Amino acid sequence: MIDTPEDGFVGPVKRSVTIAGHQTSISLEPVFWTALEQAAGEAGLPLNALIAQIDVLRIGADDPPNLASAIRTWLFDRAVR
């Protein structure tokens, strides 16, 4: 049997970030916000700068997903490496 996540099941939380001088809203579940903040800290980057770097990679993809999906995918890839 599987277990419920430690903090339960929580829906997305919308936050505003600035990317390349433009405000945008991103909706992510709290667990992803926490992982993203941790990744930014480990990289020595402000959160907005890390999101901007992920956005550049996303835009360069053949079929770019939305930014929230790109962030989740980037975080998952980072976790399984």
C-alpha positions as CSV (number, residue, x, y, z in Angstrom):
1,M,0.0,0.0,0.0
2,I,1.3,3.5,-0.7
3,D,1.3,6.4,1.7
4,T,-0.2,9.8,1.6
5,P,2.4,12.5,1.0
6,E,3.8,13.9,4.2
7,D,2.1,17.3,3.8
8,G,-1.0,15.8,2.2
9,F,-2.4,16.5,-1.2
10,V,-2.3,20.2,-1.9
11,G,-3.3,22.0,-5.0
12,P,-1.3,24.7,-6.9
13,V,-0.4,28.0,-5.4
14,K,-0.1,31.0,-7.8
15,R,2.9,33.3,-7.3
16,S,4.1,36.2,-9.4
17,V,7.7,36.3,-10.6
18,T,9.7,38.6,-12.8
19,I,11.4,37.2,-15.9
20,A,13.4,39.4,-18.2
21,G,11.7,42.5,-16.7
22,H,8.2,41.1,-17.1
23,Q,5.8,39.9,-14.4
24,T,4.2,36.6,-14.9
25,S,2.2,34.2,-12.7
26,I,3.1,30.6,-12.2
27,S,0.9,28.0,-10.5
28,L,2.8,25.2,-8.8
29,E,2.0,22.9,-5.9
30,P,3.9,23.9,-2.7
31,V,6.2,20.9,-2.9
32,F,7.4,22.2,-6.3
33,W,7.9,25.8,-4.9
34,T,10.0,24.3,-2.1
35,A,12.1,22.2,-4.5
36,L,12.6,25.2,-6.8
37,E,13.7,27.5,-3.9
38,Q,16.1,24.8,-2.7
39,A,17.5,24.4,-6.3
40,A,17.9,28.2,-6.6
41,G,19.8,28.3,-3.3
42,E,22.1,25.4,-4.2
43,A,22.8,27.2,-7.5
44,G,23.5,30.5,-5.7
45,L,20.7,32.2,-7.8
46,P,17.7,34.2,-6.9
47,L,14.5,32.3,-7.6
48,N,13.6,34.6,-10.5
49,A,16.9,34.0,-12.1
50,L,16.6,30.2,-12.0
51,I,13.0,30.4,-13.4
52,A,14.4,32.7,-16.2
53,Q,17.0,30.1,-17.0
54,I,14.4,27.3,-17.1
55,D,12.3,29.5,-19.3
56,V,15.1,30.0,-21.8
57,L,15.6,26.2,-22.1
58,R,11.8,25.8,-22.4
59,I,11.5,28.3,-25.3
60,G,14.4,26.5,-27.1
61,A,12.5,23.2,-27.1
62,D,10.9,21.8,-30.3
63,D,7.4,22.0,-28.8
64,P,7.7,24.2,-25.7
65,P,5.3,23.3,-22.9
66,N,3.9,26.0,-20.6
67,L,6.3,27.4,-18.0
68,A,4.8,25.5,-15.0
69,S,5.2,22.2,-16.8
70,A,8.7,23.0,-17.8
71,I,9.6,23.8,-14.2
72,R,8.0,20.5,-12.9
73,T,9.9,18.5,-15.6
74,W,13.2,20.3,-14.8
75,L,12.8,19.6,-11.1
76,F,11.8,15.9,-11.7
77,D,14.8,15.4,-14.0
78,R,17.1,17.0,-11.4
79,A,15.7,14.7,-8.6
80,V,16.2,11.5,-10.5
81,R,19.7,12.2,-11.7
